[in-house]
């Protein structure tokens, strides 16, 4: 939170907020801006040194926080709240339109009014940019209605589900708990009787979906998966793998949760991550190609070499 790129927009938002909330308390404002009280006071100390050219006491913003109550004065020149940029407004409009396309969303009339008001407030630039982007929620056509019906009626589902990590189709019985969307894909979160645990199921990997005449009855302590950090969540007992990545392969550290990330210079990284499925790791290593290599375990590095050699041999045989 201390970088200039983060701090300047925060300060430009902080001053108008304080001007429109006279008498706001330090703990309250810190919570609104997602800061610690110390970080907020550091920002206030910086605001106290800002103002118009001349830098005399009459030119600078006057702010105090004695007793915890923040009092700000002489800040009318930047009292107007920041407007969203074209890229920010466009991204929000795209997300709202995607939400409107979801069958399970019930407040369509209210959302349509929100979108119309936001388009007017965002201006022609953002509306024009966002109208050129279409987001489709990926799902098997027959799966979504059945999943919605199961959630509405609280009924158990019988699935034939494709597991790409093992390249196999498995039968499942699932008590649905909720439907979520992550990165434009729909997932059913539910209690899986095969795994005896809560699992996420991508709707586009459901080959068959049957609504059973059995009431959904997940265990009382079953909690739907938290998808905010993403759907890839390895277990501490999964195998630890070390990869060396070139600058072109750094995306792995941004896309997957890593236990450690070490800078090696010239844009290269060494990362350690866990995954329960070695076949998934094999595909990741092959996908990286020359932009990454497996450091350990040695068995995975050998499997990657063998798979790459076999692929090259097949390629040569058809040339």
C-alpha positions, -999 to +999 in steps of 0.1 A: +000+000+000+030+023+002+038+026-035+033+059-052+011+043-079-013+030-051-010+060-028-018+089-051-052+076-062-060+068-026-051+103-014-072+118-042-101+097-030-094+102+007-097+140+007-132+142-009-144+114+014-133+134+045-148+166+031-182+148+027-180+130+061-171+157+086-162+143+120-153+108+107-133+087+131-098+073+123-109+036+128-140+041+106-120+057+077-092+031+079-118+004+076-135+020+046-101+023+027-088-011+038-059+004+058-044+000+092-048+031+114-010+037+111-013+037+073-042+061+074-023+085+097+008+083+074-015+094+046-030+122+067+005+134+075+012+136+037-021+153+030-011+179+056+019+189+034-002+192+002-019+222-013-016+250-038+016+265-051+031+290-026+032+264+002+024+290+028+000+279+057-029+295+038-021+274+007-018+240+023-046+216+034-053+218+071-060+184+086-060+171+122-069+139+140-065+147+177-088+124+197-094+102+167-118+126+150-105+138+116-111+174+107-100+187+073-102+222+059-088+244+030-092+214+006-119+227-016-097+225-047-097+187-047-130+181-030-146+166-061-146+127-060-126+109-087-143+096-118-138+061-131-114+059-160-127+045-194-110+012-188-125+009-152-160+019-163-159-004-193-148-034-172-176-028-148-202-025-176-190-058-191-193-075-157-229-061-152-240-073-187-225-107-180-245-109-148-277-099-166-272-130-189-270-155-161-303-175-159-301-177-121-301-139-116-336-129-106-335-090-103-333-084-141-354-052-141-334-036-113-301-046-130-313-032-163-319+002-146-285+001-129-268-006-163-287+022-180-278+047-152-242+036-152-239+039-190-252+075-188-228+084-160-198+066-176-201+085-208-200+075-245-164+063-244-169+036-218-202+025-233-187+023-268-157+002-256-178-021-234-203-027-262-176-043-283-169-070-256-192-100-252-187-125-224-205-159-226-208-180-195-195-214-206-219-243-197-233-275-212-267-265-225-286-292-207-267-289-174-276-254-164-314-258-163-311-291-144-287-275-119-310-245-114-339-268-109-320-289-083-310-258-064-346-245-065-362-278-054-333-289-032-329-322-050-299-344-054-281-347-088-267-377-106-237-367-128-214-383-153-185-359-148-153-356-169-121-352-148-094-338-172-066-344-147-071-382-150-088-381-184-117-401-171-154-399-167-167-406-132-203-411-118-212-387-090-241-381-068-241-345-055-262-324-032-262-289-047-253-260-025-248-230-048-239-219-083-209-196-088-191-180-117-153-178-118-134-163-148-166-166-169-172-203-162-201-217-141-194-241-113-217-261-090-205-262-054-220-292-037-215-322-014-200-350-034-209-385-020-180-401-040-154-378-024-174-374+009-165-337+008-176-304-008-164-302-044-166-277-073-180-291-106-176-272-139-209-272-157-193-277-191-177-309-179-210-325-169-218-350-196-251-361-182-272-345-155-302-362-139-324-348-112-331-374-086-363-378-065-341-375-034-339-345-012-305-328-010-292-333+025-255-321+028-239-325+062-247-297+086-210-287+087-205-287+049-195-252+038-195-241+001-161-235-015-147-200-012-139-191-048-125-156-042-088-169-043-097-190-074-106-226-080-071-240-079-063-247-043-037-274-036-035-294-004-005-293+019-001-330+014+002-327-024+036-332-041+059-302-040+073-293-074+101-268-082+101-250-116+126-225-131+108-200-154+121-175-179+106-140-182+080-154-206+070-181-182+064-159-151+027-161-156+027-194-137+036-175-105+007-151-111-019-177-121-012-205-096-007-203-058+030-209-051+046-218-018+077-198-027+089-175-054+126-166-058+139-140-083+169-154-102+177-122-122+170-112-158+133-118-152+137-155-143+120-171-114+122-203-093+088-213-079+076-241-057+040-252-060+019-282-050-005-303-071-021-337-064-021-347-101+012-354-117-005-356-152-016-320-147+020-310-139+032-329-169+009-309-192+019-276-175+056-284-181+049-293-218+029-262-222+058-241-209+082-255-234+114-235-235+100-209-210+103-233-181+118-265-168+112-289-139+139-288-112+124-314-089+112-340-084+135-359-108+107-384-117+086-356-131+115-341-150+121-375-166+084-379-175+085-345-192+116-354-212+100-387-223+067-371-232+084-344-252+107-369-270+077-390-279+058-360-292+087-349-314+091-385-327+054-385-338+059-351-354+089-363-373+071-395-385+043-375-403+065-349-419 
